[in-house]
Amino acid sequence: METYSLLRGFADSWMLVVMTLFFVGVVFWAWRPRSRKHHEDAANAIFRHETKPADDDPESSSEEARK
C-alpha cells in the first residue's frame, strides 16, 4: 500500500474522529461554568479606565509611586 493511500485512509476515518472530539472539547472548555468570570472580565476590559485614562508607561508610574 502506498504512503498516500495509507495517510488518506487515516485522514478519512480516525482523523475525522480526533478533530470532532477536539472541537467538542474546545466548545465544552469555552462554555464551562468557571469561565464566566474570564469572559466577563474580557468583555469589560475596555471600561477599566473609564474615569481616568491609563498611563502610557506602566513602569514609570510604579517608580513614581515608590518615591
N, C-alpha and C positions, 0 to 999 in steps of 0.2 A: 504494500500500500504506500502510496506517495505521501510525503510530508504534508502537502497541501490538502489532500483528501482527509488525512487524519485530523489536521487542525480545523478544517471546515466542519467535519462531523462533531468535533468537540464544541465548537462555537455554536452550532445549531442546537445542541442538546444541553450539555451541562453549563455552558457559559450563560445561556439564557436563564437557567435556574439561579445561578450565582448572582447575576445582575438584578433579577427580580427580588431576591432576598436582600440584596444591598439597598435597593430602592425602598423596600418596605421598612428596613431598619432605619434609614435616614428619615423617612417620614415619621416613624414612631419616635425617634430621638428628638425631632423638632417639635412634636406635639405632646411630649411628656409633660406631666403636671408640674414638675420642678423647674421647667424652663420658662414659666410665665414671668418670673421676675426679670430674667435676662431680656426677654422680648419687650417688656415694658420699659426697661432701662434704655434699650436701644431706640425705642420709639420716642422717648422723651429727652434724648441726648441733646437735641438742638435747642431745648429750652432751659438748659442748666444755667446759663449766664444771661438770663432774661433782663435782670435789673442792672447789671454791670457787665461790660464786655470782658472777655477773658484776656489775660495777659498774653502778649506776643511771645515772650520768652519765659517759660516757667522756671528756669534755673535762676534768673536774675531776681524774680520775686521771692524765691525761697532764700536767697542770700540777703536780701533786704530785711526779711522777717527775722533772720538770725541776729542782725545788728542791734 
